[in-house]
Amino acid sequence: MDDQPKAEGEADKKIVHIYPLVKFSDMNDDVRAEAIELSITACEKYAQNYEHAAKAIKELMDKKFGTFWHVVVGEGFGYEVSYETKNILYLFFGGNLAIVLWKCS
């Protein structure tokens, strides 16, 4: 057993995930992998501006998988959307940064 006293503040540490944590997706595996990679790249490039990150993700998804993609990047939001089947992805990256991508024509 670990009876050692913990350093001050050690118990208060938050776990920050540096890998993408997919909360919901019904995309095909190859499309999902590509969307995750595009999302991570854009969020790392535009870490200080979520609007630019969302725009970059949308433009890349439109080019690769056809038009009508929508993207939300941010912290502390809820969503309810109508989407085409097999075309939604909801994930977290870097802790509390959420990304939602969906296609709706």
N, CA, C and O of each residue as an XYZ file, in Angstrom:
420
protein
N       0.833     -1.188      0.000
C       0.000      0.000      0.000
C       0.873      1.244      0.000
O       2.020      1.242      0.445
N       0.292      2.268     -0.503
C       1.021      3.526     -0.601
C       0.635      4.419      0.566
O      -0.371      5.127      0.508
N       1.435      4.387      1.625
C       1.161      5.196      2.804
C       1.960      6.489      2.804
O       1.951      7.230      3.787
N       2.640      6.755      1.718
C       3.455      7.952      1.612
C       2.541      9.175      1.527
O       1.530      9.138      0.826
N       2.883     10.254      2.230
C       2.080     11.471      2.088
C       2.276     12.062      0.691
O       3.379     12.064      0.143
N       1.195     12.552      0.144
C       1.256     13.121     -1.200
C       1.726     14.566     -1.140
O       1.448     15.293     -0.187
N       2.437     14.955     -2.171
C       2.924     16.330     -2.249
C       1.728     17.272     -2.365
O       0.673     16.901     -2.880
N       1.912     18.476     -1.883
C       0.837     19.453     -1.917
C       0.422     19.724     -3.361
O       1.273     19.973     -4.215
N      -0.864     19.677     -3.632
C      -1.387     19.934     -4.969
C      -1.435     18.707     -5.860
O      -2.029     18.760     -6.936
N      -0.833     17.614     -5.446
C      -0.817     16.414     -6.286
C      -2.212     15.826     -6.450
O      -2.555     15.330     -7.523
N      -3.009     15.878     -5.405
C      -4.365     15.333     -5.464
C      -5.282     16.207     -6.305
O      -6.318     15.740     -6.780
N      -4.912     17.473     -6.496
C      -5.751     18.404     -7.238
C      -5.457     18.434     -8.730
O      -6.083     19.199     -9.464
N      -4.526     17.627     -9.187
C      -4.150     17.641    -10.599
C      -5.292     17.124    -11.461
O      -5.969     16.159    -11.106
N      -5.494     17.782    -12.602
C      -6.471     17.309    -13.574
C      -5.762     16.418    -14.584
O      -4.597     16.636    -14.918
N      -6.467     15.435    -15.053
C      -5.921     14.579    -16.102
C      -6.230     15.245    -17.433
O      -7.394     15.476    -17.760
N      -5.202     15.550    -18.195
C      -5.364     16.177    -19.503
C      -5.010     15.135    -20.554
O      -3.896     14.611    -20.590
N      -5.980     14.851    -21.400
C      -5.764     13.870    -22.455
C      -5.098     14.553    -23.640
O      -5.608     15.547    -24.158
N      -3.970     14.024    -24.065
C      -3.290     14.604    -25.220
C      -3.661     13.862    -26.495
O      -3.270     14.267    -27.589
N      -4.402     12.798    -26.357
C      -4.869     12.053    -27.519
C      -6.342     12.385    -27.737
O      -7.017     12.801    -26.795
N      -6.853     12.216    -28.941
C      -8.275     12.513    -29.180
C      -9.165     11.478    -28.497
O      -8.929     10.275    -28.606
N     -10.176     11.951    -27.803
C     -11.132     11.101    -27.116
C     -12.465     11.211    -27.843
O     -13.171     12.208    -27.697
N     -12.814     10.195    -28.621
C     -14.046     10.209    -29.403
C     -15.208      9.859    -28.487
O     -15.249      8.767    -27.920
N     -16.156     10.787    -28.339
C     -17.317     10.558    -27.491
C     -18.452      9.903    -28.276
O     -19.171      9.061    -27.739
N     -18.616     10.283    -29.540
C     -19.653      9.692    -30.373
C     -19.268      9.834    -31.837
O     -18.757     10.872    -32.260
N     -19.515      8.792    -32.596
C     -19.300      8.840    -34.036
C     -20.039      7.681    -34.686
O     -20.064      6.571    -34.153
N     -20.635      7.943    -35.830
C     -21.202      6.850    -36.618
C     -20.569      6.817    -38.015
O     -21.097      6.199    -38.939
N     -19.422      7.500    -38.144
C     -18.699      7.533    -39.420
C     -18.026      6.186    -39.688
O     -17.766      5.407    -38.771
N     -17.753      5.935    -40.973
C     -16.940      4.777    -41.333
C     -15.539      4.990    -40.764
O     -15.121      6.126    -40.545
N     -14.820      3.902    -40.528
C     -13.507      3.991    -39.878
C     -12.517      4.865    -40.626
O     -11.803      5.654    -40.007
N     -12.461      4.738    -41.961
C     -11.486      5.520    -42.721
C     -11.826      7.006    -42.718
O     -10.929      7.842    -42.608
N     -13.098      7.344    -42.835
C     -13.517      8.750    -42.803
C     -13.281      9.331    -41.410
O     -12.820     10.465    -41.277
N     -13.597      8.555    -40.373
C     -13.399      9.015    -39.000
C     -11.920      9.283    -38.730
O     -11.578     10.312    -38.149
N     -11.042      8.372    -39.143
C      -9.606      8.561    -38.934
C      -9.106      9.821    -39.628
O      -8.319     10.580    -39.062
N      -9.562     10.036    -40.839
C      -9.166     11.242    -41.590
C      -9.699     12.508    -40.919
O      -8.984     13.504    -40.811
N     -10.944     12.468    -40.472
C     -11.553     13.631    -39.813
C     -10.839     13.952    -38.500
O     -10.613     15.122    -38.190
N     -10.486     12.932    -37.734
C      -9.757     13.145    -36.483
C      -8.400     13.778    -36.760
O      -7.999     14.722    -36.078
N      -7.700     13.264    -37.752
C      -6.380     13.801    -38.101
C      -6.481     15.258    -38.557
O      -5.674     16.092    -38.146
N      -7.462     15.567    -39.398
C      -7.660     16.948    -39.850
C      -7.988     17.863    -38.673
O      -7.481     18.982    -38.589
N      -8.828     17.388    -37.775
C      -9.250     18.192    -36.632
C      -8.078     18.497    -35.702
O      -7.912     19.635    -35.263
N      -7.277     17.496    -35.407
C      -6.130     17.689    -34.515
C      -5.128     18.656    -35.126
O      -4.623     19.552    -34.450
N      -4.847     18.470    -36.402
C      -3.899     19.351    -37.089
C      -4.367     20.799    -37.057
O      -3.580     21.701    -36.769
N      -5.647     21.026    -37.351
C      -6.179     22.392    -37.359
C      -6.196     23.003    -35.963
O      -5.889     24.184    -35.801
N      -6.549     22.214    -34.958
C      -6.600     22.736    -33.585
C      -5.209     23.032    -33.043
O      -5.042     23.961    -32.253
N      -4.219     22.266    -33.450
C      -2.846     22.566    -33.042
C      -2.326     23.811    -33.759
O      -1.622     24.626    -33.163
N      -2.669     23.955    -35.027
C      -2.211     25.108    -35.810
C      -2.858     26.404    -35.321
O      -2.195     27.436    -35.220
N      -4.152     26.343    -35.021
C      -4.897     27.528    -34.591
C      -5.317     27.385    -33.124
O      -6.492     27.545    -32.796
N      -4.374     27.091    -32.261
C      -4.674     26.842    -30.851
C      -5.279     28.060    -30.147
O      -6.022     27.900    -29.179
N      -4.980     29.252    -30.609
C      -5.476     30.461    -29.957
C      -6.764     30.998    -30.583
O      -7.343     31.955    -30.069
N      -7.221     30.396    -31.685
C      -8.411     30.909    -32.366
C      -9.275     29.746    -32.842
O      -9.006     29.153    -33.886
N     -10.307     29.425    -32.077
C     -11.174     28.287    -32.402
C     -11.969     28.517    -33.684
O     -12.275     27.565    -34.402
N     -12.302     29.761    -33.976
C     -13.052     30.066    -35.193
C     -12.232     29.711    -36.437
O     -12.757     29.123    -37.383
N     -10.956     30.065    -36.431
C     -10.081     29.721    -37.559
C      -9.910     28.211    -37.671
O      -9.879     27.672    -38.777
N      -9.798     27.520    -36.529
C      -9.665     26.062    -36.540
C     -10.902     25.421    -37.147
O     -10.788     24.519    -37.978
N     -12.083     25.875    -36.743
C     -13.334     25.325    -37.273
C     -13.446     25.566    -38.776
O     -13.871     24.683    -39.522
N     -13.065     26.758    -39.213
C     -13.128     27.087    -40.646
C     -12.172     26.211    -41.446
O     -12.520     25.737    -42.528
N     -10.968     25.993    -40.920
C      -9.986     25.147    -41.609
C     -10.487     23.704    -41.710
O     -10.366     23.075    -42.761
N     -11.049     23.183    -40.618
C     -11.582     21.817    -40.637
C     -12.711     21.701    -41.644
O     -12.753     20.746    -42.419
N     -13.626     22.661    -41.645
C     -14.764     22.640    -42.572
C     -14.295     22.644    -44.026
O     -14.774     21.859    -44.844
N     -13.360     23.528    -44.335
C     -12.879     23.629    -45.715
C     -12.206     22.333    -46.167
O     -12.412     21.893    -47.298
N     -11.407     21.719    -45.296
C     -10.744     20.462    -45.652
C     -11.740     19.316    -45.797
O     -11.605     18.488    -46.697
N     -12.736     19.264    -44.919
C     -13.760     18.220    -45.016
C     -14.592     18.393    -46.285
O     -14.933     17.412    -46.946
N     -14.916     19.639    -46.625
C     -15.667     19.911    -47.864
C     -14.894     19.444    -49.089
O     -15.479     18.874    -50.010
N     -13.583     19.680    -49.109
C     -12.759     19.270    -50.246
C     -12.647     17.753    -50.346
O     -12.737     17.196    -51.440
N     -12.451     17.077    -49.202
C     -12.213     15.635    -49.211
C     -13.474     14.802    -49.323
O     -13.470     13.768    -49.990
N     -14.575     15.240    -48.671
C     -15.758     14.396    -48.567
C     -17.038     15.057    -49.058
O     -18.132     14.638    -48.682
N     -16.916     16.080    -49.889
C     -18.098     16.750    -50.423
C     -18.542     17.894    -49.521
O     -18.099     18.013    -48.378
N     -19.419     18.725    -50.051
C     -19.838     19.938    -49.339
C     -20.866     19.639    -48.247
O     -21.266     18.494    -48.038
N     -21.275     20.692    -47.567
C     -22.303     20.694    -46.522
C     -21.808     20.219    -45.161
O     -22.613     19.779    -44.341
N     -20.495     20.297    -44.898
C     -19.978     19.965    -43.569
C     -20.095     21.177    -42.665
O     -19.952     22.315    -43.113
N     -20.356     20.926    -41.394
C     -20.445     21.971    -40.377
C     -19.533     21.570    -39.228
O     -19.405     20.387    -38.912
N     -18.897     22.564    -38.600
C     -17.925     22.282    -37.539
C     -18.082     23.296    -36.408
O     -18.252     24.493    -36.643
N     -18.022     22.792    -35.186
C     -17.979     23.647    -33.999
C     -16.749     23.227    -33.192
O     -16.554     22.045    -32.910
N     -15.928     24.206    -32.828
C     -14.753     23.962    -31.994
C     -14.839     24.906    -30.801
O     -15.021     26.110    -30.978
N     -14.710     24.377    -29.602
C     -14.765     25.251    -28.435
C     -14.799     24.490    -27.130
O     -14.578     23.280    -27.082
N     -15.080     25.227    -26.076
C     -15.144     24.670    -24.725
C     -16.483     25.043    -24.109
O     -16.973     26.156    -24.303
N     -17.067     24.123    -23.375
C     -18.268     24.421    -22.601
C     -19.502     24.727    -23.432
O     -20.159     25.742    -23.202
N     -19.829     23.883    -24.382
C     -21.046     24.088    -25.165
C     -21.820     22.774    -25.266
O     -21.255     21.695    -25.088
N     -23.094     22.877    -25.547
C     -23.936     21.723    -25.823
C     -24.407     21.818    -27.259
O     -24.300     22.877    -27.878
N     -24.922     20.741    -27.792
C     -25.389     20.783    -29.176
C     -26.504     19.776    -29.403
O     -26.607     18.757    -28.720
N     -27.320     20.095    -30.371
C     -28.340     19.186    -30.882
C     -28.479     19.525    -32.354
O     -28.882     20.635    -32.702
N     -28.150     18.582    -33.220
C     -28.126     18.846    -34.652
C     -28.841     17.745    -35.421
O     -28.975     16.617    -34.945
N     -29.293     18.091    -36.610
C     -29.788     17.104    -37.572
C     -28.641     16.831    -38.530
O     -27.977     17.763    -38.985
N     -28.401     15.562    -38.841
C     -27.263     15.231    -39.681
C     -27.585     14.018    -40.543
O     -28.505     13.253    -40.255
N     -26.804     13.863    -41.608
C     -26.923     12.687    -42.453
C     -26.322     11.490    -41.720
O     -25.286     11.610    -41.066
N     -26.973     10.349    -41.834
C     -26.479      9.141    -41.192
C     -25.058      8.844    -41.656
O     -24.720      9.062    -42.819
N     -24.233      8.349    -40.745
C     -22.824      8.019    -40.988
C     -21.970      9.257    -41.227
O     -20.932      9.169    -41.884
N     -22.390     10.419    -40.702
C     -21.653     11.658    -40.953
C     -21.599     12.583    -39.742
O     -21.815     13.787    -39.880
N     -21.314     12.041    -38.559
C     -21.137     12.899    -37.386
C     -19.965     12.387    -36.549
O     -19.720     11.185    -36.450
N     -19.253     13.336    -35.954
C     -18.121     13.017    -35.089
C     -18.082     14.035    -33.962
O     -18.113     15.243    -34.199
N     -18.015     13.536    -32.727
C     -17.918     14.380    -31.538
C     -16.732     13.888    -30.738
O     -16.720     12.745    -30.280
N     -15.720     14.750    -30.563
C     -14.530     14.335    -29.852
C     -13.963     15.449    -28.993
O     -14.268     16.626    -29.186
N     -13.133     15.053    -28.043
C     -12.395     15.990    -27.208
C     -10.920     15.842    -27.523
O     -10.438     14.753    -27.834
N     -10.212     16.963    -27.436
C      -8.776     16.965    -27.703
C      -8.106     17.939    -26.745
O      -8.609     19.037    -26.508
N      -6.977     17.532    -26.202
C      -6.206     18.415    -25.327
C      -6.931     18.779    -24.052
O      -6.771     19.892    -23.551
N      -7.718     17.874    -23.518
C      -8.417     18.144    -22.264
C      -9.863     18.502    -22.483
O     -10.700     17.613    -22.642
N     -10.183     19.791    -22.495
C     -11.582     20.205    -22.578
C     -11.954     20.885    -23.886
O     -12.989     21.548    -23.954
N     -11.150     20.740    -24.914
C     -11.476     21.301    -26.221
C     -12.335     20.296    -26.985
O     -11.883     19.201    -27.317
N     -13.576     20.685    -27.255
C     -14.513     19.797    -27.955
C     -14.606     20.180    -29.425
O     -14.508     21.353    -29.787
N     -14.797     19.164    -30.264
C     -14.952     19.369    -31.702
C     -16.140     18.531    -32.156
O     -16.219     17.338    -31.865
N     -17.050     19.161    -32.865
C     -18.198     18.460    -33.443
C     -18.190     18.715    -34.935
O     -18.165     19.863    -35.378
N     -18.211     17.638    -35.713
C     -18.305     17.744    -37.173
C     -19.537     16.961    -37.607
O     -19.769     15.848    -37.137
N     -20.313     17.536    -38.491
C     -21.452     16.816    -39.035
C     -21.759     17.311    -40.430
O     -21.411     18.431    -40.805
N     -22.417     16.457    -41.190
C     -22.796     16.787    -42.559
C     -24.308     16.839    -42.629
O     -25.003     15.927    -42.180
N     -24.803     17.922    -43.199
C     -26.251     18.113    -43.324
C     -26.490     18.920    -44.598
O     -26.084     20.078    -44.694
N     -27.151     18.301    -45.571
C     -27.372     19.011    -46.841
C     -28.751     19.609    -46.933
O     -29.086     20.235    -47.939
